[in-house]
Amino acid sequence: RRIIFEKQWFYLDNAIGHTYGTTFEVTSGGNLQPKQEGEETATETKEAGTDNRNIVDDGKSQKLTHDDIKALKDKGIKGQEIVQQLIENSTTFRDKTEFAQDKYIKKKKKKYEAVITIVKPSTRILSTMYYAREPGKINHLRYDTLAQMLTLGNIRAGNKMIVMETCAGLVLGAVMERMGGYGSIIQMYPGGGPVRAATSCFGFPKLFFDNLHEFPLSKVDSLLSGTFSTETLPSEPEDNMLAEEESNGLTDEKQTSLQEAEEESTTEAAMEINQIEEQETMDINAEDVEFKESKEKENKENVREKQRKQWERRKKLIETAALLKEKNADGLIVASKFHPTSLLLSLLEFVAPSRPFVVYCQYKEPLLDCYTKLRERGGVINLKLSETWLRNFQVLPDRSHPKLTMSGGGGYLLSGITVVWDKGKSDAGHSEALKMEEPSSKRCKVQDLNC
């Protein structure tokens, strides 16, 4: 199919069979042609100015017009030659400094040279792309914040992780990539089904999805209260097939009766019409019967396939519920657009003691509320609310410096570690313990005020 990327369209048919990292040149017909290493020659610049103080950007320094450049493209001239002609027809290029010339050439190459490089998808590439192009789909989760989540959550091979995210599957894909197909992942999802648009972009093999389970958030409360139950499970697929075969036998009898009635009508008509017309009508009737039979077979196959998928989905749901009931998950990752307090308090019930949990939110206030509720509830230690500060640096010879533009914010993280929680301890006892911890002088002052 036709791919449109960065105002450039092409077909990926010729890319099949090449290794990742191969650079291709887009030809006039949109086909990809591997670029040879010797094709790229450095543009030679003989002269360079000392500074750019006398250069004025008045739009008159370039002699080539848009029509001239379009005519060069129509002739089939390569982008490298177009860049060379732009340099030769620029009146201010020789007066620019060497650094400014390199910057000018790089800018024009990006605009006129149709060259692309296909790289292997990874968490860093996908998170950078989503944050730059569609940050709203991933709740403005920056790539360095995602890296902090994976580190604080102790994501490793062999873990049993619970992931609740509404970031188009980016966090789930990052966890799957780091676990490498070993261990199990339980994805909690809102609504009718999980969203895994970004997860499919990783190109994971089937092995990675074998240990991926899913469970709806709407059934978490019933699972915790012990009232969890699925709808009446359909019988085994073999029983369904037997029942359908019996119904098929009944329909076959009806079809035979219809055929006998049609044959009788054709024999009566045979007395009035000639033998050729009789043969034509019998052929038409046979075609009608075949069409009906094929349509009925398709309907039965669709029903059978639908029942099989429904039975498999409910079977997986029961298996996932059994995994959650063990309450021995090795970690919890939450990155959703919902308020995190209720989500975290309910999902922490499935995490084993001495295990980490990480909660991401674009804003600080919901995590502050979550922090307060966790301190009141207990059962967690080492609570930490953090924000990562990120600034990009340009690293080039003789001109390394921090970039002027930087990200305003990448969201906030609340992390901690679960411990054994004594549920018999009441909130009243907890408040009394806090009072006992107060200094004696402070207690005296409070008593005096009450008097």
Buried (B, 14 or more C-beta within 10 A) or exposed (E): EEEEEEEEEBBBEBBEEEEEEBBBBBBEEBBBEEBEEEEEEEBEBEEBBEEEEEBEEEEEBBEBEEEBBEEBBEEEBBBBEBBBBBBEEBEBBEBBBEBBBBEBBEEBBEBBBBBBEBEEBEBEBBBBBBBEEEBEBBBBBBBBBBBBBBEBBBBBEEBBBBBBBBBBBBBBBBBBBBBEBEBBBBBBBBEEEBBBEBBEBBEBEEEBEEBBBBBBBEBBEEBBEEEBEEEEEEEEEEEBEEEBEEEEEEEEEEBEEBEEEBEEEBEEEBEEEEEEEBEEBBEEBEEEBEEEEEEBEEEBEEEBEEBBEEBEEBEEBEEBBEBBEEEEBBBBBBBBEBBBBBBBBBBBBBBBEEBBBBBBBBEBEBBBEBBEBBEEBBBBEEBEBEEBEEEEEEEEEEEEEEEEEEBEBBBBBBBBBBBEBEEEEEEEEEEEEEEEEEEEEEEEEEEEEEE
